[in-house]
């Protein structure tokens, strides 16, 4: 399997993951939990707010990385299709 084929396959898997209802629900619940922790922290509890903020950022980083895999897979698929038409 070529690198392009592998990128395309990983991109398709990532797309399925992002459209999976269980995954979307889990992400939404985790995100809401972190937002609630941040919003409901007392004025004196800066450490709790900071932790919730960092967790939200980490969750966002994971989602961005999955999107990068999707985008790379789409580019790889398009490249494969172009090379098939030429060849």
Long-range contacts (C-beta under 8 A, 24 or more apart in sequence): 4-76, 4-79, 4-80, 5-76, 5-80, 7-72, 7-73, 7-75, 7-76, 8-73, 8-76, 8-77, 8-80, 9-73, 10-69, 10-72, 10-73, 11-69, 11-70, 11-71, 11-72, 11-73, 11-74, 11-76, 11-77, 12-73, 12-77, 14-66, 14-67, 14-69, 14-70, 14-73, 15-70, 15-73, 17-66, 18-66, 18-67, 18-70, 27-59, 27-63, 30-59, 31-56, 31-59, 34-59
